[in-house]
Structure formats: structure tokens, C-alpha cells
Amino acid sequence: MKNRLGAATVALATAALLTSTATPAYAADAPPNPPSKSGYTLDWAEEFSGSSLDTSKWSPYYLPHFADVREDAKGRYSIADGVLTQRVDQDQKPWSPSWDGTVRSSALQTYNANWWHKFRADSQLERNEPTFNGYQTKYGYIELRAKLSTVGGGGHQALWLVGTEDTTSGSNNPEIDMLESFFSHGNTWQIASHSWGSPDFSPADRSCVCAVPGTPKGEFHNYGMEWTPTELKFYFDGTLIKTIADAPNQSMGIILNIYTDAGSGAHNNVWPKSWQVDYLRVFKKNGGYYEYETIKDRQNGRLLNIEGKTGRVESTAIPATAWSAQWVQERTADGYVRFKNRWTGAYMHTEGATGYVQSGTAGTGWWSAQWKKEIVDSHFRLKNRQTNGYLHAETAENVARYGNVPSTSWTSQWKINPAPVS
């Protein structure tokens, strides 16, 4: 059972330590928050309340598709008294000498697939791995209660999210480093975000080694991140620390990890290296998130819309606030997307084989209304499932067409952005 003392009086904390065998909590620890949040609904949670890992939620292997020896990518951990302890031991082998040198890693992942999180451009698959889908999330309030390592030297502990949309060998999926704290740093919380070529997230550098009160190393503290379609907000023990005015707009898997000899430097000889996680929770805002998006032509900066109600999808200069130019993505089970218009509820499709992209009613199983999103030069190309033609605005007709258009053509490259709230 978790110790729930938190920031109680020293006397109460001392009494509890004398009578409990649970993981100790001290007066300086931030108390855990209740497993509920006003205005939100709990979507997913891991309280580590048992004695073994829930393998329906977690894979204990770190990117095994890139590992030289699969078992060397298996994390070392224990679960007791409601707390996960992840560790790196002295006898632990590097997880992927071919692609990550001497780095040793102990990770848990809620998602994995071939090519996922390709951290080097020249990385190649060492083996085919079945897709593991324990949990993905798109938007929400993510809360971690954790105690950072006091071991010092090189290495760090981390919680980060990686997009799951690009399943190709390019793996151009965005990354949010919600917590990436080096052993050698003091009272800081390290935050970062990376585009990695994703079209729906700006590549601007947004790293922060943020000063925080107290002593996060050796104490439990609450790390929170509010992820909306337009921004990321980071909270330390309930206090806003950092805001990033951009956000990924795709589902992401979660990684919990501790590792040495990465960018944080060479390890020292203090073993084991470990950190502790009390819980990880994901809440979703009641009422949902503003999901509408605009689709902008790279060549002319025009938006796809159905303002003219002609039965064809138009490509014209129209305000992004117009509902006729706003779309919601509906993902199919096998990785395609349907685009539904906010104004009329019509879908983009090619059912009539007219050469024009049409708008109207489309059955759930119609391949003509399903599109594959492909990434080219930080933009999307939209390939129709039925015709294999790409959506483009090549002609001067102010309408959208589909066909065999070179990938280098800007008229077939689209930027998908969150629509203004209206």
C-alpha cells in the first residue's frame, strides 16, 4: 500500500516510519494528489499497486526492433509497496551497441512498433517486432509522481511521449520530453520537445532546464503536463513552470526510462542507478478538446473547403474561422483517415471517379473516403485508398483533384493546423 503521508508534520511522518514497512515518505515530499481531478475524467492510470508488471499496459523492452540482442533491451525494475523502481545495474549490457553505443537502458513502454522512435537517421531494423499497443493518448493532463535519483554522474531518468502516426522507416513522429532529468543536475526539471520532421509540430527548439523549489532528487514530487491542441503547460507540484505555445496533434505512446552514457554523460561507479515512480495518470477534460483543423495548400496557402456547396471540395482563399474550411479527422482501425466537414458533416471522397475530390455522404467502409497521410518535407500528402491518387490543387480551377502528382509538387503538400476556436 502506498504511503500517503506527504507534507504532514514531522511528528506524524516519524510515527508512520516507525510503524510501516512501506516506502518511506518525508516531510519534504510533495503529497500525492487524489486519483480524480475537477473538470476531468480519468482516462488511464498506473498505480503500481500489485507486485508484478501489468503487461497489458506495458512492454518492458526498450525499442527492441533496434536492439542487437533482444534480451539486452529488457528493463530491470521491481514493484513493491505501490512504487515502481527502475534501475540500471553494473552488470547490465548496452541495449543496442550497433546504434546507441555503450548506452544502458531500463525502460517501460505503453506502445511499440517497427521503426518507432528512430533516434538515428541511419538506424536499421535488427528484427521484426509485433506491434504492442498498451495505451496511446491524444491530449489530456498527464501526471507523474516520482522521486529522482541521487546517484550523480552521467545518466538520466525520463518520461517522454512519442507520436505513433508515421509507421514508415522515416518515423517522423514528434516527441515531448515531459521529464528528462540528468543525474548531475541539481534542483531542476528538464523539459524539451522535438518535431523530428513531423508536419503537425513546429521544429523550433523549446528546451528548458527549469529551476524548481525543493529538492526533486531524493524526494517525491508531482510532475504535470496539460496537453491541448495548441499548447503544452508543465506543472511542478501544482505550480506552472513552463508553457510551450505549440503542441503535437496526433496520438502518442509513453516511455518511462532510466539510462546511462547517453547525452547526459558517462556513468560513475555508484550502482545501482535507480528512480522511483509512485503513479502515472492521464486525465481527459470533460467536454473534450477542440478537434477541428484546417488543411492548407503549400503552393498557394489556400484552404480546402466546401463553401460553394458544389459537391466538390474547393481550394480557395477563405478565413480559417469559416466552418466550411474546418475538418475533423476520423481514424480507421487499419490506419487510414476520413475527413469530415464541420459545417455540413460531409466527407471528402472520390466515389464518383470524376477526377475531382467530392464532398458528401460516405459509408464507413468506403475506401473512396479513406486517405493515407504521408509525410514529405514537413507537410502531408493525402493518398486516396481507392484510387491511389494524391489530393492536389495543381490546376487553377480553385478545386481539389486527385491523381498521380510528383511528391515534390507543392500543390500536393498540405499543412494541417488546429482551427481557430469559434
ZAMIDREN-919996 format. One record per residue: residue number from 1; residue in one letter; x, y, z of N, C-alpha, C in turn. Coordinates in steps of 0.02 Angstrom, whole numbers, m for minus. Each point is the difference from the previous one (the first is absolute). Layout:
<atoms>
num residu n_px n_py n_pz ca_px ca_py ca_pz c_px c_py c_pz
NUM a X Y Z X Y Z X Y Z
...
</atoms>
This chain:
<atoms>
num residu n_px n_py n_pz ca_px ca_py ca_pz c_px c_py c_pz
1 m 42 m60 0 m42 60 0 43 62 0
2 k m18 51 m39 40 60 m5 m1 38 66
3 n 57 29 16 4 45 57 m29 67 m22
4 r m50 25 35 m36 60 m20 12 59 48
5 l 58 0 34 12 53 48 8 68 m33
6 g 45 4 m51 12 63 m33 30 51 47
7 a m23 62 m6 28 55 39 m37 7 67
8 a m2 m52 39 m29 1 66 51 28 49
9 t m19 2 62 48 24 50 56 m51 9
10 v 57 24 23 57 m45 10 m17 m55 50
11 a m39 17 50 m18 m50 50 m41 m56 m30
12 l m50 18 m41 m41 m52 m31 41 m42 m48
13 a 44 32 m38 43 m37 m46 44 m49 36
14 t 29 21 56 44 m43 39 m39 m59 28
15 a m60 13 26 m40 m55 27 m18 m51 m53
16 a m16 25 m60 m17 m46 m53 60 m43 m21
17 l 59 29 0 59 m38 m18 15 m54 50
18 l m17 11 63 13 m50 52 m48 m58 m4
19 t m59 11 m31 m51 m52 0 m14 m30 m68
20 s 32 26 m53 m16 m23 m67 63 m27 m35
21 t m10 m51 m40 55 m26 m40 m3 26 m72
22 a m48 44 m15 m7 27 m68 58 47 m15
23 t 7 16 m65 52 46 m20 m7 65 39
24 p 52 24 33 m6 59 43 m18 62 m39
25 a m39 44 31 m12 67 m26 21 48 55
26 y 25 56 m20 28 48 46 m38 66 m4
27 a 10 42 49 m37 63 4 11 42 m62
28 a 59 m6 m32 14 41 m59 m33 m27 m63
29 d m24 m63 2 m33 m27 m58 m65 38 m14
30 a m15 9 m64 m65 26 m18 m51 m55 9
31 p m57 14 31 m50 m53 9 m29 m21 m66
32 p m21 m63 m6 m32 m21 m63 m68 34 m8
33 n m19 12 m61 m66 27 m14 m51 m57 m1
34 p m63 14 14 m51 m52 m5 m9 m23 m72
35 p m23 m61 m10 m8 m26 m69 m62 28 m35
36 s m13 63 10 m54 35 m34 22 72 m9
37 k m30 34 m48 18 68 m15 m63 37 m22
38 s m14 56 32 m61 37 m15 m2 22 m73
39 g m55 m14 m34 m8 19 m69 29 m50 m49
40 y 27 m56 25 32 m50 m41 m25 m70 18
41 t 10 m47 m45 m16 m70 12 65 m40 m8
42 l 12 m45 46 60 m43 m4 m7 m46 m60
43 d 48 4 m46 m2 m40 m61 43 m63 6
44 w 55 4 37 47 m56 6 42 12 62
45 a 17 m52 35 41 9 61 41 m63 13
46 e 59 11 27 42 m54 26 22 20 70
47 e m26 m35 49 15 15 70 55 m46 28
48 f 21 m50 m39 50 m48 21 m18 m30 69
49 s m63 m19 5 m26 m24 64 10 m75 10
50 g 19 m36 m52 11 m72 8 72 m16 14
51 s 19 m62 m14 69 m21 10 35 m18 m66
52 s m38 6 m56 29 m16 m65 m24 50 m52
53 l 34 2 m56 m15 48 m52 m63 m22 m39
54 d m44 48 m14 m59 m13 m40 20 2 m73
55 t 10 m59 m30 26 m3 m69 m54 14 m52
56 s m62 13 21 m49 25 m47 9 75 m11
57 k 35 33 47 13 72 m5 71 15 m23
58 w 47 m43 20 71 16 m8 38 m55 m36
59 s 46 20 m42 52 m45 m25 64 18 37
60 p 37 m49 28 61 15 37 62 4 m44
61 y m8 3 m65 56 2 m47 6 70 m30
62 y 61 25 m5 13 66 m28 15 m7 m75
63 l m46 23 m42 8 0 m73 35 m64 m25
64 p m29 m58 15 35 m63 m15 14 m11 m73
65 h m34 35 m45 13 m7 m72 68 28 m20
66 f 30 42 44 67 27 m13 54 m34 43
67 a m19 m47 42 48 m31 46 40 m55 m35
68 d 66 m2 13 42 m54 m28 m23 m68 27
69 v m9 m3 65 m25 m60 34 m63 20 37
70 r m55 m32 m16 m64 23 27 0 3 76
71 e 27 m51 32 m2 m2 73 42 55 33
72 d 49 28 m37 39 55 27 m41 64 3
73 a m57 2 m35 m44 58 1 m54 m6 54
74 k 1 m55 38 m50 m9 52 19 40 62
75 g m48 39 25 13 42 57 4 m38 65
76 r 34 29 48 4 m27 67 m40 44 47
77 y m42 m31 40 m46 38 42 m28 m45 55
78 s m31 31 49 m38 m37 51 m61 42 18
79 i m51 m34 25 m61 34 21 m16 m25 71
80 a m3 47 47 m14 m18 70 m28 61 36
81 d m46 m12 47 m29 53 41 m29 56 m43
82 g m28 m18 m57 m32 50 m42 47 44 m39
83 v 62 m20 m7 50 42 m33 39 m42 m51
84 l 10 28 m59 44 m29 m51 71 27 10
85 t 49 m45 3 70 20 0 32 m25 m63
86 q 22 46 m43 38 m18 m59 74 10 14
87 r 42 m46 m24 71 5 18 44 m23 m58
88 v 62 23 3 54 m25 m44 52 m30 46
89 d 18 m62 m12 49 m36 41 69 0 m32
90 q 50 m13 42 69 1 m25 12 m53 m53
91 d m33 m58 6 11 m54 m48 m45 4 m62
92 q m39 54 m5 m46 6 m56 37 17 m64
93 k m21 m31 m55 33 10 m64 m31 58 m38
94 p 38 33 m44 m29 51 m44 m58 m30 m40
95 w m53 38 m8 m60 m28 m31 6 m5 m76
96 s 41 44 m32 7 m2 m73 68 28 m20
97 p 53 m39 6 66 25 m18 5 25 m72
98 s m38 m30 m45 4 20 m70 m24 71 m12
99 w m52 20 37 m32 64 m14 4 49 59
100 d 16 m24 60 2 46 58 62 m9 43
101 g 51 m32 m27 64 m4 34 m4 m35 67
102 t 26 33 52 5 m30 66 m60 16 45
103 v m52 29 m28 m58 20 40 m34 m62 29
104 r m13 2 66 m38 m52 34 m68 28 19
105 s m51 m39 m9 m68 26 7 m46 m50 35
106 s m42 27 44 m55 m39 28 m64 40 m10
107 a m43 m24 m44 m59 38 m20 m63 m41 6
108 l m56 35 7 m67 m28 m9 m35 43 m53
109 q m36 m31 m46 m33 35 m54 m73 m20 m3
110 t m45 48 m14 m70 m16 m11 m14 m15 m73
111 y 51 8 m43 m9 m11 m72 67 m20 m30
112 n m2 m41 m52 60 m15 m39 m21 m26 m68
113 a 41 16 m50 m11 m25 m68 66 6 m37
114 n 8 m39 m53 59 5 m41 12 73 m21
115 w 62 22 4 23 67 m19 m20 53 50
116 w m40 m17 50 m24 53 46 59 33 35
117 h m3 65 7 51 41 34 69 m12 m29
118 k 6 12 m65 64 m8 m34 45 59 18
119 f 45 m11 48 39 55 28 64 14 m39
120 r 15 m41 m49 56 12 m46 m24 m9 m72
121 a 20 46 m44 m23 m3 m69 22 m64 m35
122 d 57 m28 20 26 m59 m34 m18 m66 34
123 s m41 2 52 m19 m61 35 m37 m48 m46
124 q 12 m64 10 m35 m52 m38 m31 m50 49
125 l m52 m32 m22 m32 m51 42 47 m58 11
126 e 3 m22 62 37 m60 17 m45 m61 m3
127 r m66 11 6 m48 m55 m3 m70 30 m8
128 n m46 m40 m23 m70 20 m3 m33 m13 68
129 e m35 49 25 m34 m6 64 m75 9 m10
130 p m41 m39 34 m72 12 m3 m16 67 33
131 t m50 34 m26 m21 64 30 m30 m13 68
132 f 22 39 49 m28 m3 67 m37 65 12
133 n m64 m5 19 m41 60 10 m34 m4 68
134 g 38 14 53 m28 1 66 m40 63 15
135 y 22 56 m29 m35 63 9 30 54 m44
136 q m43 38 m32 19 62 m34 m48 54 24
137 t 23 62 m4 m45 55 18 11 58 m46
138 k m53 39 m10 3 62 m37 m33 53 43
139 y 40 46 25 m20 53 46 m16 m28 70
140 g m3 44 48 m16 m20 68 47 31 51
141 y m15 m13 63 44 22 55 36 m63 25
142 i 66 0 m6 40 m58 19 36 17 65
143 e m6 m43 49 30 13 65 43 m59 23
144 l 62 16 18 48 m49 25 21 21 70
145 r 0 m47 47 30 12 66 62 m43 4
146 a 57 31 8 63 m37 m5 53 30 46
147 k 49 m43 17 58 20 38 62 m11 m44
148 l 36 55 m13 57 m4 m45 61 m28 36
149 s 46 m27 m40 59 m33 26 48 49 33
150 t 37 m24 50 53 39 33 69 m28 m16
151 v 5 m43 m51 62 m37 m12 56 44 m27
152 g m16 55 m34 52 43 m29 32 m31 m61
153 g 47 36 m30 34 m25 m59 m43 7 m62
154 g 20 m36 m53 m36 4 m63 m58 m48 m3
155 g m52 21 m34 m62 m39 m6 m59 43 17
156 h m59 m24 m16 m61 36 20 m60 m45 0
157 q m53 26 31 m64 m33 1 m49 43 m41
158 a m51 m32 m27 m42 37 m47 m70 m30 m5
159 l m47 44 m15 m66 m18 m24 m11 39 m64
160 w m11 m34 m57 m14 37 m60 m51 m34 m43
161 l m30 38 m45 m52 m23 m45 25 5 m71
162 v m17 m50 m41 21 m2 m70 m61 m14 m43
163 g m8 38 m54 m57 m10 m45 1 m68 m33
164 t m58 m23 m20 m8 m67 m28 m27 2 m71
165 e m6 59 m30 m34 5 m64 41 m23 m59
166 d 65 16 m2 43 m20 m56 30 m68 15
167 t m25 m51 m34 23 m69 12 52 m21 m52
168 t 23 46 m42 50 m16 m51 70 0 31
169 s 49 m16 m41 69 0 24 26 69 17
170 g m35 52 m24 19 68 18 m16 17 72
171 s m56 m28 25 m22 10 69 4 73 20
172 n m30 44 m41 0 71 14 m55 18 50
173 n 8 m23 60 m50 11 52 27 49 52
174 p m42 46 24 22 49 50 13 m32 67
175 e 36 36 42 19 m24 66 m11 55 51
176 i m28 m18 57 m5 46 57 39 m31 58
177 d 53 34 22 37 m22 59 m31 35 60
178 m m50 m34 29 m34 29 57 47 6 60
179 l 43 m49 8 51 2 53 62 m36 m27
180 e 56 35 2 63 m30 m23 56 29 44
181 s 8 m29 58 43 31 51 67 m37 7
182 f 54 38 m10 68 m28 5 18 m12 74
183 f 36 m56 13 23 m14 68 44 57 27
184 s 38 31 m45 50 49 22 m29 69 13
185 h m63 10 m17 m30 66 10 m34 4 68
186 g m4 61 26 m27 9 68 m75 9 0
187 n m24 55 27 m72 11 9 m31 25 m65
188 t m4 m44 m48 m27 19 m65 m47 m53 m27
189 w m43 23 m44 m45 m43 m38 14 14 m74
190 q 23 m50 m36 17 10 m70 m59 m20 m45
191 i m17 46 m45 m57 m6 m45 26 12 m71
192 a m26 m36 m48 18 12 m70 m54 m27 m45
193 s 0 23 m62 m46 m26 m51 36 1 m67
194 h m15 m49 m41 35 m8 m64 m50 m18 m55
195 s 10 29 m59 m43 m14 m56 17 m65 m35
196 w 66 m12 m10 25 m58 m38 m34 m6 m68
197 g m14 57 m32 m29 0 m67 m75 m6 m2
198 s m33 m1 57 m73 m6 0 m32 63 m28
199 p m49 m7 m45 m31 60 m30 m46 38 48
200 d m21 m31 55 m49 34 42 31 29 64
201 f 66 12 m1 33 26 59 61 39 m22
202 s 5 62 21 54 43 m22 67 m27 23
203 p 53 6 m42 66 m26 20 39 46 46
204 a m30 55 22 36 47 43 25 m34 64
205 d 59 20 23 28 m27 61 m36 29 60
206 r m25 m43 43 m38 24 59 25 m35 63
207 s 64 m10 6 27 m34 59 3 49 59
208 c m2 m28 59 2 40 61 30 m41 56
209 v 53 24 31 24 m28 63 m28 47 53
210 c m59 m17 24 m40 46 41 16 m10 74
211 a 15 55 34 11 m3 72 m66 m12 35
212 v 2 m43 51 m60 m15 39 17 4 74
213 p m48 13 43 13 2 72 11 m70 28
214 g 27 m3 60 9 m64 33 59 m38 m28
215 t m1 m65 11 54 m44 m22 m31 m59 m35
216 p m10 5 m67 m34 m55 m35 39 m66 2
217 k 66 4 9 38 m62 6 m4 m25 71
218 g m26 m61 7 m7 m29 66 m67 15 34
219 e m44 36 m35 m67 15 27 m52 m14 m53
220 f m60 m19 22 m56 m8 m46 m30 69 m15
221 h m10 12 m64 m33 61 m22 m48 m16 m57
222 n m47 45 m12 m51 m9 m51 17 40 m63
223 y 6 m35 m55 16 31 m65 m62 m6 m44
224 g m26 56 m22 m60 0 m40 10 34 m67
225 m m36 m23 m51 1 32 m66 m71 3 m28
226 e m22 60 m15 m65 11 m34 13 6 m75
227 w m26 m48 m37 10 m3 m73 m66 13 m34
228 t m5 56 m36 m59 18 m38 20 4 m74
229 p m48 11 m46 19 5 m70 48 57 m17
230 t 7 49 44 39 59 m17 59 14 46
231 e 5 m33 58 55 16 45 14 m57 49
232 l 59 6 31 21 m45 54 17 42 61
233 k m29 m19 57 14 34 63 27 m50 50
234 f 55 18 34 34 m46 46 m6 26 71
235 y m20 m44 46 m13 19 69 43 m42 48
236 f 32 34 47 39 m33 52 m35 10 67
237 d m24 m55 29 m39 4 63 m56 51 m6
238 g m32 2 m58 m58 43 m10 16 71 m23
239 t 64 18 m4 20 67 m21 23 m1 m73
240 l m27 46 m41 19 4 m70 73 20 m6
241 i 39 m41 m37 72 12 m7 17 22 m71
242 k m33 m28 m50 19 12 m70 m61 m8 m45
243 t m6 45 m50 m51 m6 m51 32 m2 m69
244 i m20 m47 m42 22 m3 m69 m61 13 m43
245 a 3 52 m42 m58 23 m39 m6 m40 m65
246 d 2 m64 5 m10 m45 m57 m9 m70 30
247 a m28 m45 m39 m11 m68 25 m8 m48 m57
248 p 22 m63 8 m15 m51 m50 m74 m13 m4
249 n m23 m19 m58 m72 m15 m10 m8 m71 m26
250 q 30 m47 36 m7 m70 m17 7 m42 64
251 s m23 m62 m4 7 m45 57 73 m15 14
252 m 15 m11 64 69 m13 20 2 m56 51
253 g 54 m40 m2 13 m50 51 47 28 52
254 i 5 m34 57 37 25 58 59 m46 15
255 i 57 30 18 59 m38 22 23 26 68
256 l 11 m46 46 33 14 64 68 m34 m3
257 n 53 38 18 66 m28 m12 52 28 48
258 i 50 m41 15 61 24 32 58 m29 m39
259 y 51 43 m14 55 m25 m41 64 40 12
260 t 56 m30 m21 65 30 10 36 8 m67
261 d 52 43 0 45 6 m56 m32 27 m63
262 a m56 34 7 m31 33 m57 26 72 m2
263 g m41 47 m23 22 69 m3 14 31 67
264 s m20 m35 53 11 25 68 69 m18 28
265 g 41 m36 m39 69 m13 20 13 m70 24
266 a 65 m14 12 21 m67 22 m18 m12 72
267 h m16 m62 16 m21 m18 67 58 3 50
268 n m18 7 63 50 m9 54 m6 m72 25
269 n 33 m15 55 1 m70 25 m45 m11 60
270 v m53 39 5 m51 m11 51 m55 m42 m31
271 w m12 m60 29 m50 m46 m27 m45 m26 57
272 p m61 m18 m15 m35 12 m64 m21 73 m7
273 k m18 19 m59 m28 66 m13 m76 m10 m6
274 s m38 37 39 m72 m14 1 m40 64 14
275 w m63 m3 m21 m49 51 20 m66 m35 14
276 q m45 35 34 m63 m31 21 m59 40 m27
277 v m51 m38 m19 m62 30 m25 m58 m25 42
278 d m35 47 30 m58 m17 42 m61 m16 m44
279 y m14 44 m48 m56 m12 m45 8 41 m64
280 l m37 m20 m52 m5 37 m62 m74 m1 m20
281 r m28 61 m12 m71 5 m15 m10 46 m60
282 v m52 m15 m38 m19 42 m57 m74 18 7
283 f m14 64 4 m69 25 4 m19 34 m65
284 k m65 m4 m18 m26 36 m57 m52 51 23
285 k 3 59 m31 m45 54 19 m72 m17 m17
286 n m45 11 47 m70 m11 m13 m23 45 m57
287 g m36 m27 m47 m21 38 m58 48 m7 m59
288 g 57 m31 12 47 m14 m54 43 59 m19
289 y 34 m7 m56 47 50 m24 m21 24 m69
290 y 19 60 m16 m18 30 m63 38 m34 m56
291 e m35 m43 m38 35 m45 m46 0 24 m73
292 y m33 55 m16 m5 19 m71 66 28 m26
293 e 12 m13 m64 64 19 m31 m12 29 m70
294 t 47 40 m22 0 24 m69 54 m37 m39
295 i m10 m4 m66 47 m35 m44 23 50 m53
296 k 63 21 5 26 55 m42 47 m26 m54
297 d m13 24 m61 42 m16 m58 67 37 6
298 r 55 m37 m6 66 31 8 16 50 m57
299 q m23 m14 m60 16 41 m58 m30 70 6
300 n m64 4 17 m36 64 m2 m26 24 67
301 g 7 m42 52 m25 19 66 m76 1 4
302 r m34 m37 m44 m73 m2 0 m24 m59 41
303 l m62 5 24 m28 m51 44 m51 m42 m38
304 l m1 m65 16 m53 m43 m25 m65 17 35
305 n m54 6 m39 m65 19 29 m56 m22 m45
306 i m62 7 24 m59 m15 m41 m48 60 1
307 e 28 60 3 m40 61 5 m50 6 m57
308 g 19 m19 m61 m44 8 m57 m56 m51 m6
309 k 2 m51 41 m51 m53 0 m11 m28 m71
310 t 55 m12 m34 m4 m26 m69 3 m76 m3
311 g 13 m31 57 11 m72 0 73 m17 m11
312 r 41 51 m14 72 m9 m6 36 35 57
313 v 57 m26 19 41 33 50 40 55 m35
314 e m4 61 26 32 57 m31 66 15 34
315 s 43 35 m36 63 24 28 4 75 m14
316 t m19 40 51 m7 72 m10 27 37 60
317 a 8 66 m9 19 43 55 m62 15 41
318 i m4 m31 58 m58 6 43 24 4 71
319 p m34 38 43 23 5 70 1 m68 35
320 a 50 m10 42 4 m63 37 m57 m7 50
321 t m34 54 16 m57 m2 46 m63 m27 m33
322 a m2 m5 m65 m59 m25 m35 m9 m74 14
323 w m59 m18 22 m13 m70 15 5 m44 m62
324 s m12 29 m58 4 m38 m62 72 m21 m17
325 a 49 33 34 71 m15 m11 30 m38 59
326 q m43 m27 43 25 m36 58 m22 m73 m4
327 w 47 m44 18 m10 m72 m8 19 m36 65
328 v m30 m57 11 20 m42 55 23 m67 m29
329 q 55 m26 27 26 m63 m24 m31 m59 39
330 e m22 m49 m37 m25 m62 30 47 m57 m23
331 r 34 m30 47 49 m51 m17 m33 m69 m5
332 t 17 m37 m52 m25 m68 m7 45 m48 39
333 a m24 m61 10 38 m48 40 64 m21 m35
334 d 3 6 m67 60 m22 m36 43 58 m25
335 g m6 58 33 49 53 m11 m17 53 m52
336 y m60 0 m27 m20 52 m46 m40 54 37
337 v m12 57 m34 m35 56 30 m58 20 m45
338 r m57 15 31 m57 31 m34 m4 72 22
339 f m13 46 m47 m5 71 16 m73 22 m4
340 k m27 21 57 m70 20 5 m5 75 9
341 n m41 32 m41 m6 73 3 m43 22 59
342 r 23 53 33 m36 25 59 m68 30 m18
343 w m4 33 m57 m60 38 m18 m58 m46 m17
344 t 13 m50 m41 m54 m42 m26 4 m73 21
345 g 57 m21 27 8 m70 16 18 m43 m61
346 a 14 32 m57 18 m37 m61 72 m25 4
347 y 13 m53 m36 67 m30 m2 33 14 m67
348 m 67 7 0 38 2 m62 4 m70 m28
349 h m15 m8 m66 3 m67 m30 10 5 m75
350 t 11 m58 m31 11 m4 m72 m48 m50 m32
351 e m57 m11 30 m45 m54 m20 m22 5 m73
352 g m12 61 m24 m26 8 m68 52 m7 m54
353 a 64 m8 18 54 m7 m48 0 56 m52
354 t m11 62 23 m5 58 m44 68 34 m10
355 g 49 m19 39 64 36 m1 2 57 50
356 y m59 21 24 m5 50 52 m11 m33 68
357 v 24 31 53 m16 m23 68 m70 25 16
358 q m43 m45 17 m70 16 12 m14 7 75
359 s m57 28 17 m23 4 69 m71 m25 4
360 g m14 m40 50 m67 m26 7 m2 m59 48
361 t m55 m35 m1 m9 m59 43 48 m55 m23
362 a 30 m34 49 46 m54 m15 m6 m54 54
363 g m11 m61 m22 m6 m54 48 65 m13 37
364 t m6 m27 60 59 m11 42 53 m43 m35
365 g m22 m48 m40 47 m45 m32 22 21 m69
366 w m21 59 m23 19 22 m67 74 15 m4
367 w 37 m34 m42 70 15 m10 9 68 m33
368 s m50 21 m38 4 65 m35 3 59 48
369 a m21 m10 63 1 53 50 56 m9 50
370 q 46 m46 m15 55 m13 46 66 23 m31
371 w 42 33 41 61 31 m24 59 m21 44
372 k 56 m11 m32 62 m16 36 42 64 4
373 k 21 18 60 42 59 10 73 m19 m7
374 e 34 28 m49 71 m12 m11 38 65 12
375 i 59 m4 28 38 59 19 53 15 m53
376 v 0 63 m24 50 24 m47 19 71 20
377 d 63 10 17 26 67 13 m44 39 49
378 s m15 m31 56 m39 30 54 m71 19 m20
379 h m26 m33 m51 m70 7 m20 m29 m70 m11
380 f m67 m2 m6 m34 m63 m14 m17 m4 m75
381 r 6 m60 m27 m32 m18 m63 m57 m47 18
382 l m57 8 m33 m60 m39 15 m16 m46 m58
383 k 10 m65 10 m8 m49 m52 m67 m37 8
384 n m41 2 m52 m65 m32 4 6 m76 m3
385 r m35 m34 44 7 m73 5 m28 m35 m61
386 q m55 25 m28 m32 m34 m56 38 10 m65
387 t 22 61 m13 30 16 m65 76 2 0
388 n 30 3 60 73 11 8 22 68 m27
389 g m47 43 m15 17 68 m22 10 46 59
390 y 43 51 m10 15 48 53 m43 63 m8
391 l m25 24 56 m39 61 m1 46 58 m18
392 h m22 42 m48 42 56 m21 m43 58 m24
393 a 33 58 m7 m32 60 m27 42 25 m59
394 e 17 m46 m46 47 15 m54 m27 50 m50
395 t m64 m3 m13 m30 44 m51 m20 66 31
396 a m22 46 m42 m21 67 23 m75 4 9
397 e m34 m57 9 m73 0 4 m26 14 70
398 n 44 7 48 m20 10 70 m40 m59 27
399 v 14 m59 m26 m31 m61 26 56 m51 14
400 a m15 m48 42 47 m53 17 m10 m59 m48
401 r 55 m27 m23 m2 m59 m43 40 m56 32
402 y 1 m58 m32 43 m54 22 31 m33 m61
403 g 61 m25 8 34 m30 m57 72 m14 15
404 n 37 m17 m53 71 m16 6 41 64 m4
405 v 17 27 58 36 64 4 67 m14 34
406 p 55 27 m26 65 m12 32 2 23 73
407 s 36 m36 40 4 17 71 32 67 12
408 t 38 25 m50 33 65 7 m47 58 m15
409 s m59 m15 m26 m47 53 m18 m31 30 63
410 w 9 65 9 m29 33 59 m76 0 m2
411 t m30 m7 m58 m73 m1 m4 m30 m63 31
412 s 42 m51 11 m24 m62 31 26 m7 72
413 q 26 54 27 25 0 69 m44 47 42
414 w m20 m25 57 m50 34 41 23 7 72
415 k m15 56 29 13 11 72 m68 m4 36
416 i m2 m43 50 m62 m8 39 11 34 68
417 n m42 51 14 8 41 60 m64 0 40
418 p 5 7 67 m61 9 40 m38 63 m23
419 a m65 m7 m6 m40 58 m22 m10 48 58
420 p m8 65 m14 m14 48 53 m65 m18 37
421 v m2 12 64 m60 m13 38 m53 50 m21
422 s m59 m27 m18 m55 43 m20 m66 m34 15
</atoms>
